[in-house]
Amino acid sequence: MPRPVRVLVADDSALLRRLLCDAIQEVEGVEVVAEAADGVEALDGVHVHEPGVVVLDLQMPVMGGLTALHRLCANGVRPHVIVLTNHADAMYRTACLEAGADHFFDKSAGIDRVLDVLRQMTAAEA
């Protein structure tokens, strides 16, 4: 049996983090290994838990998601990054993709798309 895809969820909304984590846990072959309420916690969580995927919000206190994304991508080996945000305009999309994000989704429709990406990843692992 392949190792589960390990996910860290970073969002400043505790409610949204819980909803995301619950939805992600329902995807076969995927496990949430950590949560973060800001970019600093996200970077620390990546270092400690070594997830294969980070679901990252842009607007967070202490350190925003775009800064955290730049720092994640500055390292040689990094997790797959899915940006999930309310700020889905072209400027943010371009900045995130240029910084190294693998996917960029609007929260209004993106949760299902995040789950689809995770399902694709588990299918590729099988």
C-alpha positions in Angstrom: 0.0 0.0 0.0 1.5 3.4 -1.0 2.2 5.9 1.7 -0.6 8.5 2.2 -0.2 12.0 0.7 0.5 14.2 3.7 -1.1 17.6 3.8 -0.6 20.8 5.8 -3.6 23.2 5.8 -2.7 26.9 6.4 -5.6 29.4 6.8 -6.2 32.0 9.5 -9.9 31.0 9.8 -10.2 28.1 12.3 -13.6 27.3 10.8 -12.4 27.0 7.3 -9.3 25.0 8.4 -11.7 22.6 10.1 -13.9 22.3 7.0 -10.9 21.8 4.8 -9.3 19.2 7.0 -12.5 17.3 7.4 -13.0 17.3 3.6 -9.4 16.3 2.9 -9.5 13.5 5.4 -12.4 11.9 3.4 -10.1 11.5 0.3 -8.7 8.0 0.3 -4.9 7.9 0.5 -4.6 11.4 2.0 -4.0 12.5 5.6 -3.8 15.9 7.2 -0.6 16.0 9.2 -0.7 19.6 10.4 -2.6 22.9 10.5 -1.3 26.5 10.6 -3.0 29.8 11.3 -0.3 32.0 9.7 2.7 31.8 7.4 5.2 31.3 10.2 3.3 28.3 11.5 3.0 27.0 8.0 6.8 27.1 7.4 7.4 25.6 10.9 4.9 22.9 10.1 6.5 22.1 6.8 9.9 21.7 8.5 8.5 19.5 11.3 5.9 17.4 9.5 7.4 17.3 5.9 4.0 17.3 4.1 3.8 16.5 0.4 1.2 19.2 -0.1 0.5 22.6 1.5 -2.9 24.2 1.1 -2.1 27.9 1.6 -4.3 30.9 2.1 -2.9 34.3 1.1 -4.3 36.6 3.7 -3.0 35.5 7.1 -1.6 37.4 10.1 2.1 37.5 11.1 3.2 36.3 7.7 1.0 36.2 4.7 0.7 33.3 2.3 2.6 34.9 -0.6 5.7 35.5 1.6 5.4 32.0 3.0 5.2 30.7 -0.6 8.3 32.6 -1.6 10.2 31.1 1.3 8.9 27.6 0.7 9.9 27.8 -3.0 13.4 29.2 -2.2 14.3 25.8 -0.7 15.4 23.1 -3.1 13.0 20.4 -2.1 9.5 21.7 -1.4 6.0 20.4 -1.1 3.3 20.7 -3.8 1.6 24.1 -3.1 -2.1 24.8 -3.6 -3.1 28.4 -3.0 -6.7 28.7 -1.9 -7.8 32.3 -1.4 -10.6 34.8 -1.6 -8.2 37.0 -3.6 -8.6 35.3 -6.9 -7.9 38.2 -9.3 -5.3 37.9 -12.0 -2.6 39.9 -10.2 -2.6 37.4 -7.3 -2.8 34.4 -9.5 0.2 35.5 -11.6 2.2 36.4 -8.5 1.6 33.0 -6.9 2.2 31.0 -10.0 5.4 32.9 -10.7 6.5 32.4 -7.1 6.1 28.6 -7.6 2.6 27.7 -6.6 1.4 24.5 -8.4 -2.3 25.5 -8.3 -4.3 28.6 -7.5 -8.0 28.4 -6.6 -10.7 30.7 -5.4 -12.3 29.6 -2.1 -15.8 30.1 -3.6 -15.3 27.0 -5.9 -11.9 25.8 -5.1 -12.4 23.3 -2.2 -13.7 20.7 -4.7 -10.8 21.5 -7.0 -8.3 21.0 -4.1 -9.9 17.6 -3.5 -9.6 16.7 -7.2 -5.9 17.6 -7.2 -5.4 15.4 -4.1 -7.3 12.5 -5.7 -5.1 12.9 -8.8 -2.0 12.7 -6.7 -3.2 9.6 -4.9 -4.0 8.0 -8.2 -0.5 8.8 -9.5 1.0 7.2 -6.4 -0.9 3.9 -6.9 
